[in-house]
Amino acid sequence: MNASKRGRDITIRNKHISFLVSKKAIMIMLLLLVAVLLMMIISTGVGSITIKPVDVIRAVFGYGSDSSTMIVRTLRLPRVIVAVLIGASLGVAGTILQGIVRNPLTSPDTIGTTGGATLGAVAFFFFCSDKLSIHWLPVAAILGAFLATFLVYLLSWKNGITPLRLVLIGTGLTAAMSAISYLMMLTGPIVLANQSLTFMTGSIYGVSWTKAVYPLLPWVLVLIPVIFFYARHITIQSLGEDIAQSVGSHVQRQRFLLIMLSVALSGAAVAFGGAISFIGLMAPHISRRLVGPSFGALIPVTACTGALLLLSADLAGRFLFKPLDIPAGVFTAAIGAPIFIYVLYRSRNHG
């Protein structure tokens, strides 16, 4: 691997990897990482019993009192880590989709991924909850995400996939899957309806190391680095199909692969956190304003931004309406909806 520095830019290039990162982007990444760590410490300390940041750090490393160590390591830290993993996953998944679809309104919510995962989870509650262990719920959600996205891709195919058809069909299918989910909720037992509603709202309440952190961690640790190494392909896709073909890119194959990586990442996130909306839309827009359109920098920055957004939403849900614990998805929707309208307004004259 060869790394060269020219002025304010750093280029990393070898046979398989090539991307350009500015020194400013690296500084922003480091600042965001520090912000994520600080937010994790603050969020871990907030609750019915407040723990000072210094005591949180001591408890994480096993040097705190027995009570604070139990509260931090058993009850709060898994929730905070899951928020980071889910926020990062949704942010990166949205970045991929906006890059290859070339539409600022694209996110896992608009191409059917979130709707498919939600429908898979709701179907599990109503048809399998009395036959299978709850540990199979993530499998049902991820399978639903893949099946829904495959159906959208299949219906969008006509001598290839165009970004506009993908978004239009994805939006329509999402509405249909949402209707089916609500129909099952209205016609089923009230207990199952409550479980489904919690999942559809998006909440990381009650997660644990074994039920969420350990199963979700491999997805994030494998998929985000793979996506990072595919950064140049996303950049080429974002320039348009004609330019991508002119530089020798296999457009449809790369597009399909990138969409599948996005589906796997967002499907895993939805499986463990429910239908947390708008992070896949907000995080890429915020990150582009910080570091520009280069995906070599955009992907790690978006991962940090998505983690910060979900950590902040979860902290607000726990802190602002004590003793109630409001689902994080309520706050991401409350913030994301105005941003969606703003982006839609800004994009009105661009097709």
N, C-alpha and C positions, 0 to 999 in steps of 0.2 A: 504494500500500500504506500502510495506517495502522497505526502501532504505538503502543499506549498502555500506561502503567505504572500499576498499582494495587496499592499496598502491596508485597507480595513477589512479585507476578505480572507477567508481560509478555504482552500480547495482540497478536498479529499478524493483521490481517484485511484482505482486499480481496474483490473479486468472486468469485475462485476459491479463495482460501486463507483458512482461519480456524483458528487453534489457540492454545492458552494454554500458556505455559511459565513455570514459577516460576524465580525467581532462584537458588534452591537447586539446581534441575536444571541450570541453565546452569553453575554452579560445579562440579557433579559432572562434567558433560561435559568441562569444561576440565581437571579433575584426571585424568580417564580418558585424555584425549588425551596429557597429559604422561606418564602411566604407560605408554601404548602406545609412545611414542617412546623412553622409557628402556628398556623391555623389548626393543625392536628393536635398540638399541645394544648391550645386554648380550648378546643372542642372536647378534648378528653377530660379537661378539668371542670367543665361546666355540667351541672346536673342538680339533683335534689341536695347533694352534698358537694360543695365547691372545693376543689383541690387546687392549690397553688401550682403555677407552672413548674417551679423547681421540684416540688413534691411529685408532680406527674413524671418528670424525667427520672427521678430517683426510683419511682415505682416501676417504670418500664424496665429498668435494668435490675430490679429486684432488691433495691436498697431502701425502699420506703417502709412505712409501717405495714403491719399485716392487713389492716382494713383498707388503706389506700391502695396497696398492691392488688388486693382482690378486686376492688372497684375498677381500677384502671385496666388491669391485664385481663380480667375475666368478663367484665360487663361493658366497658366503654371502648377499649382499644379495638376490638373486632369491628365494631360499628364504624369507627373512624377510618380504619384501613379499607373496609368495604366501600365506603363513600369515595375514597381516593381511587380505588380500582375501577369502580363503576363510572365515576366522572371522567377519568382518563380514557376509558374504553369508548364511551359515547362521544366524547370530543373528537378522538382520532377517527372513529367511524364516520362522523359527520364531515370531517376534513376530506377523507377519501372521496366520499360521494359528491361533495361540492366540487372537487377537483375534476373528477371524470365526467360528471354530468354537466358541469359548467353552468350551474344554476345556483344562485345564492340562497334560494329557499329550500334546497335539498338537504335532507337529513334522514336518519333511520326511520323517523316518524312518517315521512312522505313517500317512501318507496315500498312500504308494506312490511318492513322488518319488525318494527315494534308492534304493529297490529297483529302480525302472524304469531309472534312470541306470546302476546297477550291472549289471543284466541287459543293457542296451544295450552297455556296454563289454565284458562277457564274451563276448557274441555277436560283437562285432567281432573280438576276439582269435581266436575259433575259426573264423569263417567268412570274414573279410576281411583278416586280418593279412598273408597272403601275396599279396593282390591289390591292396590299397590302402596308402598311406603311413600311418604311425602318427599323422600330423597330423590324420587323419580321426577319431581316437578320440574327441575331445571332441564332435564332431558326433553320433556314435553315442550317446554318453552323454546328451547334451541331448535328442536325439530320443526315446530310451528314457524319459526323465523325463516329457516331454510326453505320450507315448502312454499311459504307465501312469496318469498323473493324469487324462487324458481318459477312460480306461476306468473309473477309480474314480468320476469325476463322472457318467458315463453310467449306471453300475450303481446309483448312489445317487439318481438322479432319479426322483421320484414326486410329481408336482404341485409340483416344487421340490426343493431340497436341504435336508435337515435335518443339523445338525452330528453327531448321533449316528450316523446311517447312513453319513455320510462317513468317520468314524473307523473304524467296524466293518468296512466293506468295504475301506477302505485297509489296515487291519491284516491282513485275510485275504489280500488280493492281494499284499501285501509278502511274506508267508510263502510263497505260491506261487511268486513270482518268485525268491526266495532258493533255493528247492528246485530250480528249473530251472537256476539259475546253478551250484549245486553239482553237479548231474547232469552238466552239460557239462564241469566241471572233472574229475570222476571218470572220464569216458569219453574225454577228449581226451589229447593228448600232454603229457608232464610239463612241457615248457618253457612251453607256453601255460597250463597249470594254475598254474605259479609266477607268471606275469604276472598272471593273474586274481586269485590269492590276495593279491598285493601291493595290487592295486587295491581289493579288497573289504575289506582291513584298513584302508586309508586312510593314505597316506603322501605327503609332499611332498619326499621325497629325490630329488636329482638334477634338480630343475627349473632352468630357465634363463630368460633374458629373452625369447627368441624363442619358446620352446615353452610358456611358462606366463604370465609377467607380461604381456606385450603382448597376447596373445589374451584374457586374463581381465579386464584393466583396463577396457575399454570397457563390459562387462556391469555392472560394479560402479559405475562413474562415471555411467552412465545410469540404471540401475534403482533404486538407493538414493535418489537425489533425487526420482525420480518417485513412489516409495513414500512418501517424506516428505511430498510435497504432497498425497498421498491420506490423510494421517493422520486427518483428521476423519471420512472414510468408514469407516476401520477402527474408530474410536471408536464411531460409530453402530452398526456391525455388532455390536460387543462388547456393546451394551446389550440385544440380543435382537431377533428379527424383528419383533415387534409394535410395539415402540418405533421401530425403524428405519422401518417403513412409515408410522407416524403422523406422522413429521417429513418425509415426502416422499421418502425414499430408495428407489431402485430396487434392492431387496434382492438378487434373484437375479443381475441384471446386474453389480452392484458386487461381489458375492461371487465370481462367475466371473472378473471382471477381476483382483481381488486374488489369487485362487488362481493365475491364470496368471502374474502378476508374481512371486509366491513361487516357482513352479515354475521360471521362467526363471532366477531368482537362485540358487536351490539347485542346479538342474541344472547350471549353469555351474560352480559351486563343486565339485560332485562330479566333474564331467568332468575337472578339473585336479588334484584332490586325492584322488580316490577316496572311498570310503564312510566318511567321518569322521563318526562317530555322536555323538549326544547334545548337540552344541553348540547346535543349534536348540531343544533342550529346556532346557538349563541357562541360557543367556545371558538369555532373556526373564525367567525367574524371579528371577535375581540382579538384573537391571535394575529390575524392578518394586519390589523391596525398597529400591532406592536412590532412585528418582524417582517411584514411584507408577504409576497406570494410564494417565496421559495419553500418548497415542501421539505427540504433538508432541515430547515429551522422550524417550519410551521408544525410539523408533527410532534416533536417533543414539547414545544410551547403550548400547543393545543391540549396535550395530555395534562400538563400542569394547570392550564386554565380551566379545563373541565373538572379536574379534581377540586380546585378552589371553589368553583361554582356550587358543586354538590355539597362540599363541606360547609359552605356558608348557608345554603338552603337548609341543611339538616340542623345546623346550630340554631338558626332562626326558628325552626319548628319546635325545638326543645326549649328555647329560652324565652321567646316572646309571649307565649300563651300558657305559661305554667299554671296548673300542673298538667295541662294537656300536652300531648306529644303529637304535633301536627305532621303528617307525612311530608317528606321533602319534595315530593312531586307537586304538591300544591303550590309551593313557593317557586319552583322552577317554571311552572306554568304561568304563575302570576307575573313573573319577570319576563319570561320568554314570549308571551303573547304580544305585548307592546313592541318588542324588538322585531317579531315576525311582521307586524303591521308596518313598522318603519322600513324594514328591508323591502317589503312588497311595494311600498310607496316609492322608495328610491329606485326600484327596478322597473317601474311601470313603463318607462320609455326605452327599455332594452329588450323588447320582445317578450 
